[in-house]
Structures are given as C-alpha cells and as structure tokens.
C-alpha cells in the first residue's frame, strides 16, 4: 500500500532501542521518529499483548516518536484514509525535522 502510494523512506520490522529496551516497529520512518503500527484481533483479545502495546507506545511517545495505529480492517476497508493519515504525519514530521531526509 505504501509503495503503491509512492511513500518511501520506511522500513518494516525495524528494531529500535529505547531506554535500554529493544522494540520491533511494524513500519518506521526512523529519521522522522514516525512509527506505523498495525493491530490485528490479537491486540484486542489478548490482555498481555494489549498491555505491552500500550507500555511500548508510551515509551516511544515519551522519547519523541509519533505513533500511528491502524487495524487490519482499516487497511482492508479504508486504505485511502490510512495513506492520507500517513502522508499527513510525514508532512508534519518533515516540518518538525527539516534537516532529515526521511
């Protein structure tokens, strides 16, 4: 979907170390500190996954990352809205971090 929309500069399943812990980000634009997380049904039904995701998101946000979360259903049913939101976030982050090339 990102490639089809002409969105570049991202990497999937990127490992980042924050506060000494390693997190694997679904899709990241590291130089812009933007992460896109895709949540499946497991994120709703497994309490441990739900809790860990919230803790991880808070750590990332407190370290300056912008975290966008989408469900699999959003990707399937509303891909144009997902792409629109990602492009909007990228534009905002590029304004905030003008010296990066992400």
Secondary structure as UniProt FT lines:
FT   TURN            2..6
FT   STRAND          11..18
FT   TURN            19..20
FT   STRAND          21..29
FT   HELIX           30..32
FT   STRAND          34..39
FT   HELIX           42..45
FT   HELIX           47..62
FT   TURN            63..64
FT   STRAND          66..71
FT   HELIX           72..77
FT   HELIX           79..96
FT   TURN            97..99
//
